[in-house]
Amino acid sequence: MARPIVLSNGELHVGINKYGLVHDLYFPYVGLENHCAGKDLRHKVGVWVDGSISWLDDDSWRVDSWTAEGALIGHTRAVHEQHGILLEFSDTVDAEMNVFLRSIHVVNLENRKRDVRIFTHQAFVIGDSRSNTDTAQFLPDSQAVLHYRGRRAFVISGEQNGQPFDQHAIGLFGIEGHEGTYRDAEDGNLSGSNVEHGRVDSTLRFAMSLDAFDSGRLHYWIAAGVSTREALSAHKVIQDQGFNPRLHSTAVWWHDWLLPVHAVAAKLDTEQRKLFTHSALVVKAHIDKRGAVIASTDTAMLNYSRDAYGYCWPRDGAYALWPLIRLGYSEEPRRFFEFTRRGLHQNGYLMHKYRADGALGSSWHPYVHERENSPPIQEDETALVLFMFGQFYSIQKDTTLLDEFYDDFVKKMADFLVGYIDSSTGLPKPSYDLWEEQYLTSTYTTAVVYGSLQIAAEMAEEYGDADSAVKWRVASDDMCASAHKYLFNETRGHFYKGIHLQADGSRRFDETIDLSTFFGAYMFGLFPLEGNEITQSFKAIEALFMQDGSLGLPRYEGDNYNRNSDSGQGNYWFIASLWVAQYAREVGSLTLHGKILDWLHSKVDTSLMLAEQINPATSSAISVSPLVWSHAEYMTTQLDSIDSTQDKHHG
């Protein structure tokens, strides 16, 4: 299930599902410790009217969701035609405190006075644990319900016209035959039970009397803390300052943060401006305050797979930050480079992926291979982080960056890359490709390593390390020569996906046409943009994937990841199509560039979320949604367009 709304302040991160319900609640790290992961844990909202209750996830409501253009504030509109009730939610995470804020506007759509009761249900498994040791208590002095376990506490409360919720219930769910306290609400009243421990949940009631076509509003919040004292302190701030001032201050915070984005977005047309601004919000929402950039916080995959995307892949993080770097943001990139520096192996490489707290993430890459033992890495991740740091330094022009990062970051990574070259080919030694599937020397990895060593040599010269500058530049130039010798497949007119070095010393060339090889080869300067190899490669891509006019592209031919019978060569990836759009802009094919962007916009619903991939037959989202990389690549594509236009204007 996609997340049409994601909200965050870098510590508390909330995902709202298609029913308008809290489905993911991460704290105190973005992407780590999801206290609401799972179907039974989504926070229900119910409406009791005319003697019966309806919950928003019972499929009897028509629900639409979107995010405000100028702030990370989500809006949900839910209509129940039979009950004659309209609900409008305005949701955010406080920019300065760890509080989820929800304003609920209740509208009576019928021409008669009615008694309406709103129920909010909360279910946690605190600490992302499946043990049954949580506690929930009603706090009469605070007019709130407290859920806690160890160093994690959540205080839930609300008010209507200055008065707190009028009933509550605390109980068990998912154990001992208990479905949950939401069942207690079905007669319109709650039992008032005050405490429970184990697998616990709670429900609050807000009652209102609405005249014909009248409306009422209630405010609801969840305050989070690493102690009950901290959570209660945030709760008290809401009580003392008022709900609306906190919502307003958060809107102002986001307005200020978005100023560089708005300055650029103003140069786009209306629809593109909306998605560009929204994409910036999505990227920011997935950045933890300690530097990790999480690939996606959508946990729907946990229902079908062993794991989800709640990790920081160094590659995804670097691509996600590239548009922010170009827009002039400095805090988020700096913290990311600090985060990756902390995770850097003593030998100078980055591992597969990391948790938001800096610990190693799960991996399926072994140390042992048929030909040799080697670290379980994707070398392009190390190289891309180094390359993006060089871009960050060149844009910021801050000499203190080199003073801070050169010796234990730039030099360590560049020296590793130079030392990780196969003597028989002059290309990088095998590692896993960027799709995490094959152990080989890929064209994409070669291109990123080449580009990163070139920019590292430039930084070395500025830092005064002439010996390293020469060493890295010579190594990258030699690698480029080897790439031109080995990596282009004259038969198919496209780059080899890569080379498998066999145990007997022989080489097996993978002829799969992969969009990443094409993108990497031109983007990082390994082959000239206007050269024969790049031109032929694009023609091969057109012939294989675009003959029927298709603008949706798979990662590579025969891609089986989440593939179904209608997927042809594979599902469409927004990233792959955007890479082609970027190339089209570079070579002046503005018609193709525009068509791809139009195609992308046609695949986006009102929530403006870009998934990892979509079904070619139905255009439905597949895998996680949103995927941060998809949104970042869209921003990069638009920035290329704007920069290109400006260059021509000034020329």
FENMOSUL-V14683 format. One record per backbone hydrogen bond with DSSP energy under -1.0 kcal/mol. NH is the residue of the N-H (numbers start at 1). CO is the residue of the C=O. Records with the same first field share a line. If there is no record, write none. Layout:
# FENMOSUL-V14683
NH = CO  CO
This chain:
# FENMOSUL-V14683
3 = 625
5 = 16
7 = 14
9 = 12
13 = 26
14 = 7
15 = 24
16 = 5
17 = 21
20 = 17
23 = 15
24 = 15
26 = 13
27 = 33
32 = 29
35 = 25
41 = 38
42 = 39
43 = 22
46 = 119
47 = 54
48 = 117
49 = 52
52 = 49
54 = 47
56 = 45
58 = 55
62 = 79
64 = 77
66 = 75
68 = 73
73 = 71
74 = 91
75 = 66
76 = 89
77 = 64
78 = 87
79 = 62
80 = 85
84 = 80
85 = 80
86 = 107
87 = 78
88 = 105
89 = 76
90 = 103
91 = 74
92 = 101
94 = 99
99 = 97
100 = 222
101 = 92
102 = 220
103 = 90
104 = 218
105 = 88
106 = 216
107 = 86
108 = 214
109 = 84
112 = 110
114 = 210
116 = 208
117 = 48
118 = 206
119 = 46
120 = 204
121 = 44
122 = 202
125 = 35
128 = 125
134 = 198
135 = 148
136 = 196
137 = 146
138 = 194
139 = 144
143 = 139
144 = 139
145 = 156
146 = 137
147 = 154
148 = 135
149 = 152
152 = 149
153 = 225
154 = 147
155 = 223
156 = 145
157 = 221
159 = 219
160 = 163
163 = 160
166 = 205
169 = 203
171 = 201
173 = 199
174 = 178
178 = 175
183 = 180
184 = 181
185 = 182
186 = 183
188 = 185
192 = 168
196 = 136
198 = 134
200 = 198
201 = 171
202 = 122
203 = 169
204 = 120
205 = 167
206 = 118
208 = 116
210 = 114
213 = 110
214 = 211
216 = 106
218 = 104
219 = 159
220 = 102
221 = 157
222 = 100
223 = 155
224 = 98
225 = 153
231 = 227
232 = 228
233 = 229
234 = 230
235 = 231
236 = 232
237 = 233
238 = 234
239 = 235
240 = 236
241 = 237
242 = 238
246 = 242
247 = 243
248 = 244
249 = 245
250 = 246
251 = 247
252 = 248
253 = 249
254 = 250
255 = 251
256 = 252
257 = 253
258 = 254
259 = 256
262 = 258
263 = 259
264 = 260
265 = 261
266 = 262
267 = 264
268 = 265
273 = 269
274 = 270
275 = 271
276 = 272
277 = 273
278 = 274
279 = 275
280 = 276
281 = 277
282 = 278
283 = 279
284 = 280
285 = 281
286 = 283
287 = 284
288 = 292
289 = 10
291 = 288
294 = 286
295 = 311
296 = 309
302 = 299
303 = 300
304 = 301
305 = 301
311 = 309
312 = 354
317 = 313
318 = 314
319 = 315
320 = 316
321 = 317
322 = 318
325 = 321
326 = 322
327 = 323
328 = 325
329 = 324
334 = 330
335 = 331
336 = 332
337 = 333
338 = 334
339 = 335
340 = 336
341 = 337
342 = 338
343 = 339
345 = 349
348 = 345
354 = 312
355 = 359
358 = 355
361 = 353
374 = 367
377 = 375
381 = 378
383 = 379
384 = 380
385 = 381
386 = 382
387 = 383
388 = 384
389 = 385
390 = 386
391 = 387
392 = 388
393 = 389
394 = 390
395 = 391
396 = 392
397 = 393
401 = 398
403 = 399
404 = 400
405 = 401
406 = 402
410 = 405
411 = 406
413 = 409
414 = 410
415 = 411
416 = 412
417 = 413
418 = 414
419 = 415
422 = 427
426 = 422
429 = 420
431 = 440
432 = 377
433 = 438
436 = 433
440 = 431
441 = 499
443 = 497
446 = 442
447 = 443
448 = 444
449 = 445
450 = 446
451 = 447
452 = 448
453 = 449
454 = 450
455 = 451
456 = 452
457 = 453
458 = 454
459 = 455
460 = 456
461 = 457
462 = 458
463 = 459
464 = 460
465 = 460
466 = 464
469 = 465
470 = 466
471 = 467
472 = 468
473 = 469
474 = 470
475 = 471
476 = 472
477 = 473
478 = 474
479 = 475
480 = 476
481 = 477
482 = 478
483 = 479
484 = 480
485 = 481
486 = 482
487 = 483
489 = 494
493 = 489
494 = 489
496 = 487
497 = 510
499 = 441
500 = 508
502 = 506
505 = 502
508 = 500
510 = 498
515 = 555
518 = 514
519 = 515
520 = 516
521 = 517
522 = 518
523 = 519
524 = 520
527 = 521
531 = 528
535 = 531
536 = 532
537 = 533
538 = 534
539 = 535
540 = 536
541 = 537
542 = 538
543 = 539
544 = 540
545 = 541
546 = 542
549 = 546
557 = 513
559 = 556  569
563 = 560
567 = 564
570 = 567
572 = 614
573 = 553
577 = 573
578 = 574
579 = 575
580 = 576
581 = 577
582 = 578
583 = 579
584 = 580
585 = 581
586 = 582
587 = 583
589 = 584
590 = 588
593 = 589
594 = 590
595 = 591
596 = 592
597 = 593
598 = 594
599 = 595
600 = 596
601 = 597
602 = 598
603 = 600
604 = 601
608 = 605
612 = 624
613 = 622
614 = 572
615 = 620
619 = 615
622 = 613
627 = 610
628 = 295
631 = 627
632 = 628
633 = 629
634 = 630
635 = 631
636 = 632
637 = 633
638 = 634
639 = 635
640 = 636
641 = 637
642 = 638
643 = 639
644 = 640
645 = 641
646 = 642
647 = 643
648 = 644
649 = 645
650 = 646
651 = 647
